[in-house]
């Protein structure tokens, strides 16, 4: 046996006073002298009161020794599993949808949905109360009919994500709509109902621009960056943050688990605000987005169209459609010092940024308690 293999009793000071039997005994004697010194003068070992004190000190050191183990060891069962008697955070902290943003998050979390908007319905289907029959009807009775205006109706619209797939198969609009409807009714708040879910058809936006660029390594890559920034601005999509990344960023767990629990990660409120349903497109906003790219020195001309006349300043958008960059008919011309660098269609250059990113490990695996070792502390 080498010296490193030898077992020995430690002689270093105790890490906590509760582990030091002799110190506890001396402090106990000091308290006895202070509290009962006039009536109790025999503090020798044979005194029964001292025996009781010593038993108490031993009990304290025994408890301190047991509690000195790590928390996973204290909670472990014989098989080493920890926390089986506790509800995990992902089961306790999330709650059902309460606000419109909560419902919007649930819809965006559905595979096949790129963006979604949940708003109070502007109107409701006509419903009539027949005073004579004491009943409700969808068709107006001939007499004694009173129209009822329903409250609590919500209109849900979403932008279809054609790139979404499940098991290598693209989802149809009908399948996505059915999934959204199921999720909404599973989380429907009290006193709330939904009009039929409405998928928005695309509204193609053509962009024609002439752009002055500086010295760049790859003009084609610059053209792709410009196309991507235009596509993302015209049709923004909220971006999920995988739970593993959010935890690494230091986002508090109670923030991650506020509202309904989502499958694709954390959806920051700022992401929802960044992706509204646009009613107008301003060329000044598109110009600002392009000028923010490295290598762009000036945008000398810019016009936009939704299939009709080109607008130089503002383009109203159809409220019943979802705008998107028309890569087939848009044209960006890159010039440098008056010389043509690149020009043509944006087809194949811009991939619309989707709302879904790889979800990463499930939250329950990230929050799993550390493994412990059963120390048989009850024995």
Secondary structure, 3 states (H helix, E strand, C coil): CCHHHCCCCCCCCCCCHHHCHHHHHHHHHHHHHHHHCCCCCCCCCCCHHHHHHHHHHHHHHHHHHHHCCCHHHHHECCCCCECCCCCCHHHHCCCCCCCHHHHHHHHHCCCCEEEEEEEECCCCCCEEEECCCCEEECCCCCCCEEEECCCCEEEEEEEECCCCEECCEECCHHHHHHHHHHHHHHCCCCCCEECCCEEEEEEEEEEEEEEEECCCCCHHHHHHHHHHHHHHHHCCCCCCECHHHHHHCCCCHHHHCCCCCCCCCECCHHHHHHCCCCCEEEHHHHHHHHHCCCCEEEEEEEEEECCCCCECCEEECCCCEEEEECCCCCEEEEEECCEEEEEEECCCCCCCCCCCCCCCCCHHHHCCCCCCCCCCCCC
